[in-house]
């Protein structure tokens, strides 16, 4: 072979150079000591100091250094007499643990963005590094005690939860448990015949084959107890065997019972490790912690008094003299018997009550509904302990493990080797090789299994021989979550009837449509992007938006940062999988030319990342960070220091505290749009600090704030209203899902309110009507689920709490019909509407006087809405004016086929949603024919329409299909 790589048809063009066993890799402990001295910048120094064969080894080493550094902080904790010193050390260790978990998660996420090879991902966890700089690195399984790997560190108590619960960690552990690590090596490294044989035996098969009590020759643990009972039971009865009536026979029964109980513990060897670990181990851990932390302590606490009470009751029931009583009492009096019995009964009741009360207070019994992981179904704490138990089992059974009773064969090799080494014949280096041979002829033969389907070397391929250097299935790891296909939205594109598109727009559409073909040809792909530098800045933003929408998977980090980070506006969304922390850092190069920055949906990127880039954007006017869950104080303060021209700030669904907004409100005098929806942990106490700092006297106001969104904030009504009175010029206000229930401040009646959202608030209906009558400029109104929940986002389903009735709707209609500018109204979820009325009633009156005049009408969730109520959509005068409706939402209502003529009158409809209604295919054809502008149709859960037709109803609605339906109907 001469050490030369043999190339064949299956060799990837961009191959990964795997390190040999003898290749030297850096030691861990020297790097840990350097990390301790280097502080926060030590990670970057280590990354540039060492060279690695691949990114997998580099990430493995950095993770291992971080984990050992974290573990060293906890090991350094001492029980000092200085309380403050102990507190400082514990606090520092906790901070380092949180930082380690965050860094580890970010490193894994960044690696997964650029690598999809299954073997490379597993190398991160299984590559072993020397702890001290005295030996060579190996792959795990051939390491000695001076080497360590990431998988070994996952078993430590102080492993950061962020790393242990990372989805890729769970995927790697489960795959290695089922198929083994050497199977991956056999496929990618071209191992010999022995290597493929080793790959046939995995931890799971070894465990299932040799599940038994731990041997006394092993390291002692709780699983050794049955063996400690069985062995002397047989020794003490020699030359016979334990027989019935003998103490040894009872000992065997105790050992059997104990073994059955131990087989259900979360620690291997046990049954939960063998069957569905992600389901069984958390349950076993829960039961074990319940017994260890609740049942046993409570029993031990009451045991002395329970024993005493049982004794005195038992002795008092005997009709002989009670030896513990004076001799004069020959028989226990009935009064004493009664008292002793009450004492025993009281102790038993106290014991049962204590058990019940303790179980009720046990936090881990509550199922974790916030987590989607099966490991965390019984709480996060139980899930972490269960994961550690599973990793310990994986490490224990992986690589040439001799289970009981085959460990006795292992002694046949180790004992002679140790003796010969003691006599001056060093044969210990050959002991490992001899043990492997012995393992192959014993454990390997019994534990062999069929190879994983994707790893069968001779499997038949339907598509023939793959192209030279082509990527195979095993080079890819599918981490995408399942996408729901239950929705039934049908869409169509209509020919443009307006102005002719510009030549640049037509070219952009053509480029986007053919990008996939260009991507497959490397030369064309590279030449194409050379022309990007000639594009005007305004076209770059439009083209980037089209690419994000149509083919986000083709965009990589280098392409985005090189070609699309210019111009006055930059928009980044989480729909593009290649965008990561380094992409955000690259935004700092946009400089003074950037006026608008939209970054939405990046829930895992840390606060300091956003805070780092803002100082380089002094001309920024619009900042949108919606859904970036870790954005907090640092980002808000950086924006206040550097971006004084801000006019729009959107911190929806972030973690920005109220106090962090103080400098922003003081320095950004042009701020007119402030959105703070869904920020957790806002309280009246923290909000009071904002108010006292910004509004230092009665004359302090925010006169430039026009748009304010306080949706889903946990503030009380008084805190919200105290802020609203300081914003006299509001035009758009959203208080949905808040705790307001009294009339809004009078200052709002004087403001020129154009958009008002009070969905799921408990404001009285009379107050709502009075408020709206004082807002003549209203254009958009949302009164969904009025009266429900007082701040709960699930209040829409609370029917009994709804306060909008038909009487309220009639009064509201009398007010709304005079508002000439009203274009959008939502009454979603008002389930009491239409319940008491007969005929058309209030709903028909509302649709005839108000609904038909709007462009957007949402009546979803009004269960009593019937087709007859839509009669108000018919022409009302001699001019036959059609409704202005462009969007009509009737999901989850009682609308059926009788609504067809009324819907057909809405000739300007663009969006029509009829999910979960009784509409059928036949009547929709006439609606589509009349509504020529209709582009979106929601038919989810419409049982009158075939499931296969709901997503493609516009295609089904062809000339032939219509004729067939018309023939059936006539």
C-alpha positions, 0 to 999 in steps of 0.5 A: 500500500505504501501509505498511498490512498487508493482512489476508486469510484466511491472516493469523494472528490473532497475527501476528509483526511482521517488521522492515523492512530499514531498521529500526534494531537494536542494534550488536554490538560496543558490547554486547560491550564492555558485557558485558565490563564487566558480568560475569555479570549483563551478559546480563540488563542487555542483555536489558532495555536493548534492545527488539526486534521479536520474540523471535527477534531478541532471542535472535539478538542475545543469542547473537551478543553471547555468541559475539563475547564468547567469540571475543574472549577467545580472540583476546586470548590472547598468548604472554606470557613469564609462564607463569602469566599464559598459563595464567590467560588460557587457563583463563578463556577455556575457562571462558567458552566452557563458560558460553557454550555452556550459556547458548546452549543454554538460550536456544534451549531456552527459545525452542523451548518457547514458539515453533514457527514455522519462520520465527522459528527461522530468523530467530535464525540469519540476522538480521544485526546491525551490528557498530558503531553506524553502520548499519541491520540487515538480513537476512542475504544483503543484509548488508555486511562491517559486519554479522554473524549467528549463522550466520556465527559458527558457522564460527569455530574457538572456537564452543562445541560445545554450540551447534554440536551442538544439534539445532535448529542441525542442522535449520536448516542442513540445511533452508537447504541444501536449500530456501534461506532466501529460500523461507521469506521468500517464503512468510511475508513475501509477497515480490514475483515477483522474491522468489519467483524468488530462492527457487527457487535454493538453495545445493544446486542452485547447487553441484550445477550449477557444481561446478568448480575454484576460479577464480584470480579468487577468494580463493586456497585449496587448491582454486585449485591445479588452476587454477594448473596448467591456466592456464600449461599452455595459455599456454606452448603457444600458439598450439598446445595441450598435446600428448602427450609435452609437459610441459604435457600431463603437467601437465594430468594432474597437475591432473586427479588433484589436482582429483579428490582435492580434490573429496573434501575436506570443504571446499567446493567438494567432493562430500561437501557435495553428497551427504548432508552428515551422512554424507559430510562426517564421513567426509571429515574423518576421512580428511583428518585421518588423512592430515594428522596421521598419514600425511604426518608419518610419511612426512616423518619417515622420508623422509631415511633412506628416500631414502638407503637406496633410493639406496645399494641402487640404486647397489650393485646396479649392476655399475660402480664406486660413485662414493661409495666409494673408487676401489680398490673397482671393484664393490660387495662382496656383503656391502655389497649385503646390508647395504644391502638390510637397511638398506632393509628395516629402514627400510620395516618401521619406516615401516609399523610407525610408520604402523600404530602411529600409526593404532592410537593415533589417537583419532578412528578409534574410532567414537563409540557414545555419540552418536546423531548421524550427525555424531559417528559418528567421534568428537565432534572430527571431528563438530565440524570437519565441522559447521563445514565444512558451515556454511562451505559454506552461508554461501559459497553462500547469497544471490546467489553467482556460481560459476565461470565466472559470476564473470567476469560479476560483474566486468563490473559491479564494474570499471566501478562502481569506475572511475566511483567513482574518477572522482567518480561514486559508483555503488557503492550501485547495484552490489548491485542491478545484480549481483542483476539479473545473477544472476537472468538467469544463475545464477538461471535455471540453478539454479532448482528446484521449490519445497519441497512445503510451500511451493508457493503453489498446492498443493491442500488436501484439507481445504479452506480453513483457518479464519481465523487457523489455524496451518499446517504451516509454523508448526510444527517437529517436533522430537519423536524417533521413538517405538518402537511395537514393545512389545505391552502390552495394558491394560484398566480394570476396574470398581471393586469397592471403595468408591465414589469420592468426589465430588471424585475423580469431578469430577477425572476428568471435568475431566481427560477434558474438558480438551481441549474446554475448551482449544479454547474460550478463554472457558471455558478462562480462566473454568475456571482462575479456580476453581482458586484455590478448590481445597484444596491436597490436591486440587491435587496429585492433579489435577496428577498426573492432568493430567501423566499424561493431557494434559501437552501442554496444560500451559504454564509460566504455568498450572503456576506460577500454579495448581499450585505450592502445597500440601505436595507438588509433583511435576515430571517431564520428561514435561511439555514446558513445564517449563523453567528458569523453572518451576524458579525459580518454585518458590522461591515455595512457601516454608515450606509445601512439605514434598515436592519431586520433580523428575525427568528434567531432564538439561539444567537446570544445578546452580545452578538447583536450588541457588537455590531450596532456601534458600527451603524450610526445611521440606522433608523429602523431596527427589527429584532423580532423573535431573537429570544436572547436579545437583552440589555446589552443590545438595547444599551448599544442601540441607545449609545450608537444609533441616535437616529432610530425611528423604529424599534421592534423588540417583540419576543426578546428578553429586553428588560424595562430598565434597558429601554431608559437610555433608548427613550431618552437619546432617540428623540425621533423614535415613533414606533416601539414594539415590545410584544411577548417579552417575558418577566416584565413586572410592575416593579421593573416597569416602575423603574422605567417610568421613574427614570423616563418621566421625571415630572408630570410634563414629561411625555413621548410626543413622537411615539405614534405606534405602540405594541404592548401585546402579551405583557404581564403588566397590570392595568395601572402600569400600562395606563400610566405609560399610555397617558405619556404618549398623547399622539398615538395612532396605532395601539395594540393591547391584546392579551393584556390585563386591562379591563377598565376604560382606556385613558381619556387621552386616547379619545383625543389622539388620532387612533387609526389602529386599535387591537383589544383582542382577549381583554376584559374591557366591558362591552359598554366601555368598548362601544363608548371608546370606539365612538370617540375614534372617528379616524379608526381604520383597523379594529381587532376585538377578538375573544372580547372578555376572555382570559385577562391576558391568557393567550389561550382565552379564545377557547374560554367560551363562558368568559366572552362578553360580546353578545348580539346586543353589544354587536348591534350597538357596535354596528351603529357606531362603526357604520358611520366610520368612513375610513374603516378597512379592517375588522376582526371579531375572531373567537367571539363565540356568543355571537349569534347564539340567541338571535333568530333569523339574520339578527345582529350578525346579518346587520353587522355584515350588511352595514359594516362588513361589506364596506371593509377590505378585511373581515375576520369572523373565524371562530364565531360558531353560530355564524350561518350562511343566512347571515351572509345575505348582507353581502348581496347588492344593497342599492340600485347601483348593484355595488359589490362588497369591498372585501379583499380578505374574508376569513370564515374558519370554524363557522357554520357556513355551508353550500348555501353561502355560495351566492353571497360569496360570489358577490365579492368580486374583489376577493383575493383571500378566502378562508373556509377551514372546518366548514361544511362547504363542498366542491360543487358550489366553490366552482361558481365562487371561483368563476365569479371571483376572478381575483381570488388567489388563496383558498383555505380548505383545511378540514373541509370534509365536503372536499377531497383531501387530495384536492384541498391543496390543488383546488385551483388546478382541479377547477378545470373546464373538464371538472366543472362540466362533470360537476355541472352534469351531475348537479343537473 
